[in-house]
Amino acid sequence: MKLLLAAALALTFAAPALASERHPTQGEMEAELVCPECHTPLDESDSPIARQMKAHIRRWIAQGWTKSQIENEFVRQLGPGVLGVPRTHGFDLLAWILPLGGIGLGALALAAGAWAWSRNRPSDKLSLGEDGTELDPEANRRVDEELARFDG
């Protein structure tokens, strides 16, 4: 049952992604590409090369090109710097792995530090004096009385 639910969920999210690949929109393509002249997203740029790129996108979408075909053509003509998001294969895969791996390692280091800190502290710091020795029961009683006086 769980497997069937997972498959249905995967298909639910895969269908829009496949539709976007086959039938990209002008706005979607402009948001994912970068102007090589001003290094801003294409949809925010009004440079001459950005206007040319937008015209090419419009023409290629009308001709039925897929999202990958359009991206590959711009990469062929202008280089990989035209992509707003790094690819998920080859050397560009490091752009995805390194930050996520760093976050994971940082979380593990914090967890290990918190665990070690919680294991290495005394169990009852309130019953210790300044030199680390335990207070006698009379001093402990007086401290409790004074604290109760401030609370009430």
KOLDO-875605 format. One line per field, with one value per residue: residue number from 1; x negated, y, z of N, C-alpha, C, O in turn. Coordinates in steps of 0.02 Angstrom, whole numbers, plus 32768, in hexadecimal, padded with zeros to 4 digits. Each point is the difference from the previous one (the first is absolute). Layout:
# KOLDO-875605
pos [NUM/...]
n_u [X/...]
n_v [Y/...]
n_w [Z/...]
ca_u [X/...]
ca_v [Y/...]
ca_w [Z/...]
c_u [X/...]
c_v [Y/...]
c_w [Z/...]
o_u [X/...]
o_v [Y/...]
o_w [Z/...]
# end
This chain:
# KOLDO-875605
pos [1/2/3/4/5/6/7/8/9/10/11/12/13/14/15/16/17/18/19/20/21/22/23/24/25/26/27/28/29/30/31/32/33/34/35/36/37/38/39/40/41/42/43/44/45/46/47/48/49/50/51/52/53/54/55/56/57/58/59/60/61/62/63/64/65/66/67/68/69/70/71/72/73/74/75/76/77/78/79/80/81/82/83/84/85/86/87/88/89/90/91/92/93/94/95/96/97/98/99/100/101/102/103/104/105/106/107/108/109/110/111/112/113/114/115/116/117/118/119/120/121/122/123/124/125/126/127/128/129/130/131/132/133/134/135/136/137/138/139/140/141/142/143/144/145/146/147/148/149/150/151/152]
n_u [7FD7/7FBF/7FF8/8055/8001/7FBE/8029/804B/7FD5/7FD8/804C/801B/7FB5/8018/8060/800F/7FDD/8042/8052/7FDF/7FFC/805D/8028/7F99/7FED/804A/8069/8040/802A/805C/8059/801C/8032/7F9A/8021/7FF8/8060/806D/7FFC/8040/803E/8001/8024/7F97/7FF3/7FB8/7FC2/7FAC/7FA4/8002/7FE3/7F91/7FC8/800B/7FB9/7F96/7FEE/7FFC/7F9F/7FAD/800F/7FE5/7F92/8019/7FCE/7FAF/8036/801C/805F/8061/8029/8034/806A/804D/8028/8050/8068/8044/801F/7FAF/7FB3/8007/7FB6/806F/801B/7FC8/7FB2/804A/7FC1/7FD9/7FC0/803F/7FE1/7F9F/801D/8003/7FB1/7FC6/803A/801F/7FB3/7FF7/804E/7FF3/7FB6/8027/8041/7FCC/7FD9/804A/801C/7FB9/8004/8051/7FEF/7FBB/802D/8043/7FB7/7FEE/806E/7FD6/7FF4/7FAA/801E/806A/7FF1/7FFA/7FA8/7FE3/7FFA/806C/7FE0/7FFF/8062/7FD9/800A/7FAA/7F99/7FF0/7FEB/7F95/7FB8/7FFF/7FC7/7F91/7FDA/7FF8/7FA1/7FA5/7FF5/7FDB]
n_v [7FC4/7FD0/7F90/7FC4/7FEE/7FAE/7F98/7FDD/7FDE/7F97/7FAF/7FEE/7FC8/7F94/7FE4/801F/7FB3/7FA7/800F/7FF9/7F96/7FC9/8015/8002/8021/8044/8005/7FAC/8007/803D/7FC2/7FC5/8055/7FE1/805E/7FDF/8030/7FE3/7FAA/8023/7FFA/7F9D/7FBB/7FE6/7FAC/8057/7FB0/803F/7FFF/8051/8067/8012/8019/806A/8048/8007/803C/8070/802C/8011/805D/8064/800D/8035/8064/7FB1/7FDD/7F93/7FE9/8015/7FBA/7FA3/8015/8006/7F9D/7FD1/8029/7FDD/7F98/7FC1/8043/7FC4/7FB0/7FFF/7FAF/7FFD/7FF1/7FBD/8042/7F97/8033/8005/7F9A/8016/801E/7F9B/7FD1/803A/8034/7FC8/7FF7/8059/8009/7FC3/8023/804E/7FDD/7FD7/804B/802D/7FC6/7FFF/8058/8004/7FC5/8025/804B/7FD8/7FE4/805E/7FF8/8057/7FAA/8011/8034/7FDE/7F98/803D/7FD5/8057/7FD9/801C/8046/7F97/8023/8049/7FA2/8002/7FDF/7F92/7FD7/8009/7FB4/7F9A/7FFA/7FF3/7F9A/7FBC/800E/7FCF/7F96/7FF6]
n_w [8000/8050/7FF6/8029/806F/8026/7FF5/804D/8062/8004/800A/806B/803E/7FFA/802F/806B/8048/8014/804C/806B/8024/801D/8067/7FD3/8069/7FCC/8026/7FD8/7F98/7FF0/801C/7FA5/7FCB/7FDB/8032/7F95/7FE0/8008/7FB8/7FAB/805D/7FCF/8051/801E/7FB9/8007/8031/7FD9/8041/804E/7FDF/7FFB/805E/8024/7FCD/8029/805D/7FF7/7FDC/804A/803E/7FD4/8013/8061/7FF7/7FFD/805C/7FFF/7FCC/8035/804D/7FDE/7FE4/8051/8023/7FC1/800F/8053/7FE3/802C/7FD2/7FA3/801E/7FF8/7FB7/8061/7FB3/7FCD/7FC0/8008/7FB3/7FA2/7FDC/7FCD/7F98/7FCF/7FC0/7FB3/7FB0/7FA4/7FAE/7FBC/7FB0/7FA2/7FB2/7FBA/7FAC/7FA5/7FB7/7FB8/7FA5/7FA9/7FBB/7FB3/7FA3/7FAE/7FB9/7FAF/7FB0/7FC6/7FF2/8039/8048/8046/7FA2/7FF4/7FDB/7FA1/8036/8042/8069/8001/8054/8026/7FD5/804B/803A/804A/7FE0/8005/8068/8022/7FD8/802F/8060/7FF9/7FEC/805B/803A/7FD1/801F/806A]
ca_u [8029/7FD4/7FDD/8030/8008/7FC2/7FFF/8032/7FE5/7FCA/801E/8021/7FCE/7FDA/8028/7FF3/7FBA/7FFC/8023/7FD5/7FC8/8018/8021/7FEB/801D/7FD0/7FEC/7FD9/7FBD/7FDE/7FEE/7FCB/7FC4/7FDD/7FE4/7FB7/7FE3/8007/8001/803F/8031/8015/803F/7FF3/7FCF/8019/7FC7/800C/7FFB/803A/8039/7FF6/800D/8048/801E/7FF1/802A/8045/8002/7FF5/803C/8032/7FED/800A/7FC3/8007/7FD7/7FBA/7FE5/7FF3/7FC7/7FC4/7FED/7FE0/7FC0/7FD4/7FEE/7FE7/7FDC/8029/8011/8042/8031/800A/7FFA/7FD0/801B/7FFD/7FD4/7FBB/7FDF/8032/8022/7FDF/8023/8039/7FE9/7FD7/8026/802A/7FD2/7FE7/8036/8007/7FC7/8008/8034/7FE2/7FD0/8026/801F/7FCB/7FEA/8035/8001/7FC5/8007/8032/7FE6/7FC5/800C/8016/8047/8025/7FD4/8018/7FE8/7FB8/7FE5/7FD7/7FC6/8015/8012/8047/8012/801C/8049/8018/7FF9/8032/8041/8002/8008/8046/802A/7FF7/8020/8049/8012/8003/8037/8041]
ca_v [803C/803A/8004/801A/8047/8022/8003/8031/8041/800E/8010/8041/8034/7FF7/8016/8045/8008/7FE9/8030/803B/7FEE/7FFC/803E/8036/8042/8036/8018/7FCC/7FFF/803F/7FFF/7FCE/8011/803C/802B/7FFC/8043/8021/7FCB/7FFF/7FD4/801A/8024/8042/8024/801F/800D/7FEA/7FB6/7FE3/8006/7FCD/7FBF/7FFA/7FF4/7FBA/7FD5/8005/7FDC/7FB9/7FE4/7FFC/7FC8/7FC2/7FE8/7FF0/8029/7FEA/8015/8048/800A/7FE5/802D/803A/7FEB/7FF7/8040/8032/7FE1/7FEA/8038/801A/7FDC/801D/7FCA/7FD0/7FBF/7FCD/7FC9/8014/802B/802D/7FDF/8018/803C/7FE9/7FD3/8020/8023/7FD2/7FD9/802C/8008/7FC0/7FF9/8032/7FE7/7FC9/801C/801F/7FCA/7FDF/802F/8004/7FC1/7FFD/8032/7FEA/7FC7/8012/8032/7FE3/7FF2/8030/8038/802B/7FE9/8006/8041/801F/7FD7/7FC0/7FCF/8002/8028/7FD7/8003/803E/8036/7FF1/8013/8049/8017/7FF3/8030/8041/7FFE/7FFF/8044/802A/7FE8/800E]
ca_w [8000/8004/7FC1/7FD0/8010/7FEC/7FB7/7FEB/8010/7FD1/7FBF/8006/7FF9/7FC2/7FC7/7FEF/7FEB/7FBB/7FD7/7FFB/7FD4/7FBB/7FEB/802D/7FF4/7FF8/8043/8021/7FE2/8011/8047/800C/7FDB/8017/7FCB/8004/8002/8041/8033/8025/7FDE/7FBF/8006/801F/7FD7/7FC3/7FD6/7FBA/7FFA/8023/7FD3/7FCC/801D/8009/7FBD/7FEE/802A/7FE5/7FC0/800B/8020/7FCB/7FD5/8025/8021/8047/802D/7FFB/7FBF/8003/802D/7FE0/7FCA/801E/801B/7FC7/7FE3/802F/8037/8039/802C/7FEF/8028/8042/8031/7FE6/7FEB/8034/7FED/7FF3/8031/801D/8038/803D/8017/8029/8034/8033/8034/8026/802A/8035/8031/8024/802D/8036/802D/8026/8030/8036/8027/8027/8034/8033/8023/802C/8035/8031/8026/8027/8033/8040/8001/8027/800C/8035/8042/8001/8013/7FCD/7FF2/7FE3/8034/8012/803A/8037/8000/801F/7FCF/7FCC/801B/8002/7FBB/7FED/8023/7FE2/7FBE/800B/8014/7FC4/7FD6/801E]
c_u [7FD4/7FDB/802D/800B/7FC3/7FFD/8031/7FE8/7FC9/801C/8023/7FCF/7FD9/8026/7FF5/7FB8/7FF7/8023/7FD7/7FC6/8017/801C/7FED/8024/7FC9/7FE6/7FD4/7FB8/7FD8/7FE9/7FC5/7FC0/7FE5/7FE5/7FB4/7FDE/8003/8005/803C/802F/801B/8041/7FF9/7FD2/8022/7FC6/800F/7FFC/803A/803D/7FFB/8010/804B/8023/7FF3/802C/8047/8006/7FF9/803B/8037/7FF2/8006/7FC1/800F/7FD3/7FB6/7FE1/7FEE/7FC2/7FC0/7FE9/7FDF/7FBC/7FCE/7FE9/7FDB/7FD8/802D/8012/8044/8037/8004/7FF7/7FCF/8022/7FF5/7FD7/7FBA/7FE3/8030/8025/7FE1/8023/803C/7FE7/7FDB/8028/802B/7FD5/7FE5/8035/8008/7FC7/8004/8034/7FE6/7FCF/8023/8020/7FCC/7FE8/8034/8003/7FC5/8006/8031/7FE7/7FC7/800D/8017/804C/8028/7FD3/8016/7FE6/7FB4/7FEB/7FD5/7FC4/8012/8011/8049/800A/801A/804C/801B/7FFC/8033/8045/8007/8009/8049/802F/7FFB/8022/804B/8017/8006/803A/8043/800D]
c_v [803F/800A/801F/804B/8028/8007/8034/8047/8015/8013/8043/8039/7FFA/801B/8049/800C/7FEA/8030/803E/7FF3/8002/8041/8039/8041/8034/8017/7FCE/8000/803F/8001/7FD1/800E/8043/8026/7FFE/8045/801F/7FCE/8004/7FD0/8022/8027/8044/802C/801D/8012/7FE7/7FB3/7FDE/8003/7FCD/7FBA/7FF4/7FF3/7FB9/7FD0/7FFF/7FD8/7FB5/7FDF/7FF8/7FC5/7FBD/7FE4/7FF1/802E/7FEE/8015/804A/800E/7FE9/802E/803F/7FEF/7FF7/8043/802E/7FE3/7FF1/8037/801D/7FDD/801F/7FCD/7FCD/7FBE/7FCD/7FC4/801C/802B/8030/7FE1/8014/803E/7FEE/7FD8/8024/8028/7FD2/7FD4/8029/800C/7FC1/7FF6/8030/7FE9/7FC6/8019/8021/7FCB/7FDD/802D/8006/7FC0/7FFC/8032/7FE9/7FC5/8013/8035/7FDF/7FFB/8035/803A/802C/7FEB/8004/8046/801B/7FD6/7FBB/7FCB/8008/802C/7FD2/8009/8041/803A/7FF7/8017/804D/801D/7FF6/8032/8045/8003/8001/8046/802E/7FEC/8018/8047]
c_w [8000/7FBE/7FCA/800B/7FEA/7FB4/7FE6/800E/7FD0/7FBB/8001/7FF5/7FBE/7FC4/7FEF/7FE8/7FB8/7FD1/7FF6/7FD1/7FB7/7FE7/802F/7FF0/7FFA/8044/8024/7FE5/8012/8049/800D/7FDA/8018/7FC4/8005/8004/8046/803A/802F/7FDD/7FC1/8005/8021/7FD6/7FC2/7FD2/7FB9/7FF9/8023/7FD4/7FC7/801B/800A/7FBE/7FE9/8027/7FE4/7FC0/800A/8023/7FCC/7FD1/8024/8021/8049/8028/7FFB/7FBF/8002/802C/7FDF/7FC8/801C/801E/7FC7/7FE5/8031/803B/803B/8031/7FF4/8029/8045/8037/7FE3/7FEE/8038/7FEB/7FF2/8038/8022/803A/8043/801D/802B/803C/8038/8033/802B/802E/803A/8036/8029/8031/803B/8033/802A/8034/803A/802D/802C/8038/8038/8029/8031/8039/8035/8029/802F/8035/8041/8003/8026/8012/803A/8044/8005/8015/7FC8/7FED/7FE4/8033/8012/803D/8037/8001/801E/7FCF/7FC7/8017/8001/7FBA/7FE9/8021/7FDF/7FBB/8006/8013/7FC4/7FD2/801A/8007]
o_u [800D/7FF5/7FE9/8004/8006/7FEB/7FF1/800A/7FFD/7FE7/8001/800F/7FE5/7FE1/7FF4/7FF4/7FDD/7FE7/7FFE/7FEA/7FDD/7FF9/8029/8017/7FC7/7FC4/7FD0/7FD0/7FC5/7FCC/7FDB/7FCE/8025/7FE6/7FE5/7FC5/7FCE/8004/7FF9/7FF5/800A/8009/802F/7FF4/802E/8006/802E/802A/8017/8027/8032/8020/8019/8030/802D/801B/801E/8031/8025/8011/8023/802E/7FF6/7FFF/802C/7FD5/7FD5/7FC6/7FCB/7FD4/7FCD/7FC3/7FCE/7FD1/7FC6/7FC5/7FD1/7FE1/8039/802C/8019/8039/7FCD/7FEF/8006/8033/7FD9/800E/7FF7/8013/7FF6/801E/8022/8000/8017/801C/800C/7FF4/8002/8014/7FF9/7FF0/8009/800C/7FEF/7FF6/800E/7FFF/7FEC/8000/800D/7FF4/7FEE/8009/8009/7FED/7FF4/8019/7FF2/7FCF/801D/8024/8039/7FDF/7FD6/7FFC/7FE4/8022/7FFC/7FEA/7FD4/8016/801E/7FD6/801D/8019/8034/802F/801C/8026/8035/8026/801D/802E/8032/801F/8023/8037/802D/801D/802D/8035]
o_v [802F/8039/8028/8026/8037/8034/8025/802D/8039/802E/8024/8031/8032/8019/8010/8029/8021/800C/801D/802D/801B/8011/8016/800A/7FF4/8007/8014/7FFC/7FFC/801E/8009/7FDE/8029/7FE3/800F/8004/801A/8015/7FF1/7FEF/803C/8031/8028/8039/7FE3/802D/7FD8/7FE2/7FCB/7FD1/7FE3/7FD9/7FCA/7FD8/7FE0/7FD0/7FCA/7FDB/7FD9/7FC6/7FCD/7FE2/7FCC/7FC5/801F/8023/802C/8014/8014/8026/8023/8008/8017/8028/8013/8008/8023/8026/8017/7FF7/8028/8018/800D/8011/7FED/7FED/800B/7FC8/803C/7FF9/8011/8024/7FFE/800A/8029/8006/7FF3/7FF8/8008/7FF3/7FE6/8000/8003/7FEB/7FEF/8008/7FFC/7FE6/7FF8/8007/7FF2/7FE8/8000/8002/7FED/7FF0/8009/7FF6/7FDB/801A/7FCA/8026/800E/7FFF/8022/8029/7FE4/8030/7FE3/8002/7FD7/7FCA/8035/8001/7FCB/8031/8019/8027/8031/801C/801A/8030/802C/8017/8022/8032/8021/8016/802A/802B/800E/8014]
o_w [7FDB/7FEA/7FD7/7FD0/7FE6/7FE7/7FD1/7FD7/7FEB/7FE0/7FCE/7FDF/7FE9/7FD1/7FC6/7FD5/7FD9/7FC8/7FCA/7FDC/7FD5/7FC5/8028/7FC8/8015/8009/8022/8027/800E/8010/8030/8009/801B/7FD1/8035/8011/8018/8039/803C/7FC6/7FFF/7FDC/7FFF/8011/7FE4/7FD6/7FF6/7FDE/7FE9/7FFD/7FEC/7FDE/7FF3/7FFE/7FE4/7FE4/7FFA/7FF7/7FE1/7FF0/8000/7FE4/7FE1/8012/801F/7FE5/7FFE/7FFE/7FE7/7FED/8002/7FF6/7FE5/7FFB/8007/7FEE/7FED/8025/8003/8029/8027/8002/8020/8039/7FC6/801E/802E/8016/7FF7/803A/803B/8029/8033/803D/8028/8037/803B/803C/803D/8039/8037/803B/803D/8039/8038/803C/803C/8038/803A/803D/803A/8038/803B/803D/803A/8039/803C/8038/802F/801C/7FFF/7FDF/7FEE/8034/801E/802E/8030/7FEF/7FCA/7FC6/7FF4/7FEE/7FF6/802D/7FF2/7FE5/7FEA/7FFB/7FE8/7FD9/7FF0/7FF7/7FE1/7FE0/7FF7/7FEE/7FD9/7FED/7FFD/7FDF/7FD8/8018]
# end
